[in-house]
Amino acid sequence: MSKFNKTSLLGISYLDAEEIKYILNLAKKIKNAQMQRKNLRHLLQNRIMVNLFFENSTRTCMSFETAAKKLGMDVISFQASTSSLAKGETILDTAKTIEALGPDLLTIRHSYSGICDELKKQLKIPVINAGDGWHEHPSQALLDIFTVGEVKPSYENLKVVIVGDITHSRVARSNIWGFQKLGAEVTVFGPPTLIPKGIEQMGVKVANSLQEALKDKDVVMVLRIQRERQEKGYFPSKREYANLYGINKDNFAYAKRDAILLHPGPVNYGVEVAHEMANHPRFLVNTQVSNGVFVRMALIYLLLGGELKDVVA
């Protein structure tokens, strides 16, 4: 494929394998250029990106902002609590008002699944889904896949397991789509109350125990357990969750000797990941954060008309 032709990034489910590889290849070139301290600010100088975030975010919001600025863009971060939404304005009206101000790109995070798809139908500028409800979180999946690709020779037949709250996880959905499109085999595991019925229809396997889930896996991805899940009774206690589903040095040994451990962050140490794993050499949570900037630089650049051949690494 000579060019990336998407005008927005609404989800991994909308991309094919070649499009995913194109994004990853550009991210690799950008990372190499940045490691060589090459200045890429000329690529999108004087362009404007607006972060339209209706949910709390540290990593994703700052990652997009950093990525845009490294490409030379100006960034405006929208504060929902101080906006006209408090006066009754709809999300669509807000988005159209922002578009009328003349930005070049809009990133959106919202608790409503499908909001990015709906807004894109009404907007002319490119939209990046920065996480919508339980639907998708495509840029997170792309940075996860990119991180895996740096340490594994191929995605084909790679064995990936995702552990945790699969039902409510947009990260899980995007990663399932992405890894499978590249030829990997995906297994999921978590409390039965947090495994969606019929998920096997997505092509994944459902493990019955943590040992089964981890055995012979190349990649172990752990999802964050949110406080509201415990309050609603999806599992009895944090201690029991850690005992049954948490990753520690002993059970991580069931995975392959060169297996890597991923987490979208923030990590609840002592719950989904044991404290003893914090400095484990194969726990790549900080590498994921760093790679997120390069992947989002690639996404922003491509959606604004850039091409792989234009970046000299």
C-alpha positions in Angstrom: 0.0 0.0 0.0 1.5 3.3 -1.1 -0.6 5.6 1.0 -2.9 5.7 4.0 -6.3 6.9 2.8 -8.4 7.2 6.0 -9.6 10.6 6.9 -10.4 9.8 10.6 -9.5 7.1 13.1 -12.7 5.9 14.7 -11.6 2.4 15.6 -9.2 -0.5 14.9 -12.2 -2.4 13.5 -12.2 0.0 10.6 -8.6 -0.7 9.6 -7.2 -3.6 7.6 -3.8 -5.3 8.3 -2.0 -3.2 5.7 -3.3 0.0 7.1 -2.2 -1.0 10.6 1.3 -1.9 9.3 1.5 1.4 7.5 0.8 3.3 10.7 3.4 1.2 12.6 6.0 1.6 10.0 5.6 5.4 10.1 5.7 5.4 13.9 9.0 3.4 13.7 10.5 6.0 11.3 9.4 8.8 13.6 10.8 7.2 16.6 14.1 6.7 14.9 14.2 10.3 13.9 13.3 11.4 17.4 16.0 9.2 18.9 18.5 10.9 16.5 17.1 14.3 17.9 15.8 15.3 14.5 13.4 18.2 14.5 10.0 17.3 12.9 8.2 20.5 13.8 8.2 21.6 10.3 5.9 18.8 9.2 2.7 20.4 10.6 3.8 23.8 11.6 1.0 26.3 12.3 -1.7 23.6 12.2 -4.1 23.3 15.2 -5.4 20.3 17.1 -8.2 20.4 19.7 -8.4 17.8 22.5 -12.1 17.4 23.3 -12.0 15.3 26.4 -15.1 14.7 28.5 -13.5 12.1 30.7 -10.4 12.4 33.0 -7.2 11.5 31.3 -3.5 12.0 32.0 -1.6 9.7 29.6 -3.8 9.9 26.5 -4.4 13.6 26.7 -0.8 14.5 27.3 0.4 12.0 24.8 -1.7 13.5 22.0 -0.6 17.0 23.1 3.0 16.1 23.1 2.7 14.3 19.8 1.1 17.3 18.1 3.6 19.8 19.5 6.5 17.6 18.3 5.0 18.0 14.8 4.9 21.8 15.2 1.1 22.1 15.9 -0.7 24.4 18.3 -2.9 22.5 20.8 -6.1 23.6 22.5 -7.4 21.4 25.3 -11.1 21.7 25.9 -12.4 21.8 29.5 -15.9 20.4 29.6 -16.6 21.6 33.1 -16.2 25.3 32.2 -17.8 25.1 28.7 -21.3 25.9 27.4 -22.2 22.3 28.0 -23.0 23.4 31.5 -25.6 25.8 30.0 -27.4 23.0 28.0 -25.4 23.0 24.8 -25.2 19.6 23.1 -22.0 17.7 22.4 -22.7 18.1 18.6 -23.2 21.8 19.0 -20.0 22.1 20.9 -18.1 20.1 18.3 -19.5 22.2 15.4 -18.6 25.4 17.3 -15.1 24.2 17.7 -14.9 23.2 14.0 -16.1 26.7 13.1 -13.1 28.1 14.9 -10.9 26.5 12.2 -8.8 23.7 13.8 -7.3 21.0 11.6 -7.9 18.0 13.8 -10.1 17.0 16.7 -9.4 14.2 19.3 -12.4 13.1 21.3 -12.8 11.1 24.5 -16.2 10.5 25.9 -18.1 7.9 28.0 -20.7 7.4 25.3 -19.9 4.5 23.0 -20.1 5.4 19.4 -20.0 9.2 19.9 -17.0 9.6 17.6 -18.8 7.8 14.8 -21.8 10.1 15.2 -19.8 13.3 15.4 -17.8 12.4 12.3 -20.9 12.2 10.3 -21.5 15.9 11.1 -18.0 17.2 10.9 -15.6 17.9 8.0 -12.3 17.9 9.9 -10.5 14.6 10.8 -11.5 13.0 14.1 -9.4 10.7 16.3 -11.2 8.5 18.8 -9.3 8.9 22.0 -11.6 6.4 23.8 -15.4 6.2 23.6 -17.3 4.3 26.3 -16.9 0.6 26.1 -16.4 0.7 22.3 -12.8 1.4 21.3 -9.5 3.0 22.1 -7.6 2.7 18.8 -4.5 4.7 19.5 -3.9 2.7 22.7 -4.1 -0.6 20.8 -1.7 0.7 18.1 0.9 1.7 20.7 0.5 -1.6 22.4 0.9 -3.5 19.1 3.9 -1.2 18.2 5.6 -2.0 21.6 5.1 -5.7 21.0 6.6 -5.4 17.5 9.8 -4.0 18.9 10.6 -7.1 20.8 8.9 -9.9 18.8 10.0 -10.9 15.3 6.4 -11.3 14.0 2.8 -10.9 14.9 1.9 -14.1 13.0 0.8 -16.9 15.4 1.8 -14.8 18.4 0.0 -15.9 21.5 -1.6 -12.9 23.4 -3.7 -13.0 26.6 -5.7 -10.1 28.0 -6.5 -10.4 31.7 -9.1 -8.3 33.6 -12.3 -6.5 33.0 -13.0 -7.4 29.4 -16.7 -6.4 29.5 -16.1 -2.7 30.1 -12.7 -2.4 28.3 -12.4 -0.4 25.1 -8.7 -1.2 25.3 -9.4 -4.9 25.2 -11.7 -4.6 22.2 -9.3 -2.5 20.1 -6.4 -4.9 21.0 -8.4 -7.9 20.1 -9.2 -6.5 16.7 -5.6 -5.3 16.1 -3.7 -8.4 17.1 -6.1 -10.7 15.3 -5.9 -8.7 12.1 -2.1 -9.1 12.2 -2.3 -12.9 12.7 -2.0 -13.3 16.4 -4.1 -15.6 18.6 -5.9 -13.9 21.5 -7.1 -15.4 24.8 -9.1 -13.5 27.5 -9.4 -14.2 31.2 -11.0 -12.5 34.1 -13.9 -12.7 36.7 -16.8 -14.5 35.0 -18.9 -11.3 35.7 -16.5 -9.3 33.6 -16.3 -11.6 30.6 -19.0 -10.6 28.0 -21.3 -13.4 26.9 -20.6 -14.5 23.3 -17.1 -12.9 23.2 -15.9 -16.1 21.4 -17.7 -14.7 18.4 -14.9 -12.2 18.1 -12.5 -15.1 17.5 -11.0 -15.2 21.0 -10.5 -18.0 23.4 -11.7 -17.8 27.0 -9.4 -19.3 29.6 -10.8 -21.0 32.7 -7.9 -20.3 35.1 -5.0 -17.9 35.4 -2.5 -20.7 34.8 -4.3 -21.8 31.6 -4.5 -18.1 30.5 -0.8 -17.5 31.0 0.6 -20.8 29.9 3.0 -20.4 26.9 1.9 -16.9 26.1 4.2 -14.4 24.3 2.3 -11.3 25.5 0.4 -10.8 28.7 -1.8 -7.7 28.8 -3.4 -6.7 32.1 -6.3 -4.3 32.3 -7.0 -1.8 35.1 -9.7 -2.7 37.5 -11.8 0.4 38.2 -13.1 1.3 41.6 -16.7 1.4 40.5 -16.5 -2.3 39.4 -15.8 -3.3 43.0 -18.6 -1.0 44.3 -21.1 -2.7 41.9 -20.1 -6.2 43.1 -18.4 -7.6 40.0 -15.9 -9.2 42.4 -15.8 -9.5 46.2 -12.6 -7.6 47.1 -9.3 -6.2 45.8 -7.5 -8.8 47.8 -9.4 -11.7 46.3 -9.0 -10.2 42.8 -5.2 -10.0 43.4 -5.1 -13.6 44.5 -7.2 -15.0 41.6 -6.3 -12.7 38.7 -3.3 -10.6 39.7 0.0 -11.0 37.9 3.1 -11.8 40.1 6.5 -13.3 39.6 5.3 -16.9 40.3 2.3 -17.0 37.9 4.1 -14.9 35.2 6.5 -17.8 35.0 3.8 -19.8 33.3 4.2 -17.6 30.2 7.1 -18.1 27.8 10.5 -17.2 29.1 10.7 -14.2 26.8 7.1 -13.1 27.4 6.4 -9.4 27.9 3.9 -7.8 30.3 1.8 -4.8 29.2 -0.7 -2.5 31.0 -2.5 0.6 29.6 -2.1 2.4 32.9 -2.5 3.7 35.4 -1.5 0.5 37.3 -3.1 -0.5 40.6 -0.1 -2.2 42.1 -1.1 -4.9 44.5 -4.3 -5.5 42.6 -3.9 -6.4 38.9 -0.1 -6.4 39.1 2.0 -7.3 42.2 4.3 -4.7 43.6 7.2 -7.0 42.9 6.6 -6.7 39.2 7.0 -2.9 39.1 10.7 -3.1 38.1 10.5 -6.4 36.2 12.6 -6.1 33.0 9.8 -7.5 30.9 7.1 -5.2 32.3 7.0 -2.5 29.5 4.5 -0.1 30.9 6.8 3.0 30.6 7.9 1.9 27.1 4.2 1.9 26.1 3.9 5.5 27.3 7.0 6.6 25.3 5.8 4.7 22.2 2.4 6.3 22.5 3.8 9.6 21.5 5.5 8.2 18.3 2.4 6.3 17.3 0.1 9.3 17.8 2.6 11.5 15.9 2.2 9.0 13.0 -1.6 9.1 13.3 -1.9 12.8 13.4 0.5 13.3 10.5 -1.3 10.7 8.3 -4.7 12.1 8.9 -3.5 15.5 7.9 -2.3 14.2 4.5 1.3 13.2 5.3 3.0 10.1 3.9 5.6 7.6 5.1 8.1 8.7 2.4 8.1 12.3 3.7 9.7 11.4 7.1 13.4 11.1 6.9 14.8 8.9 9.7 
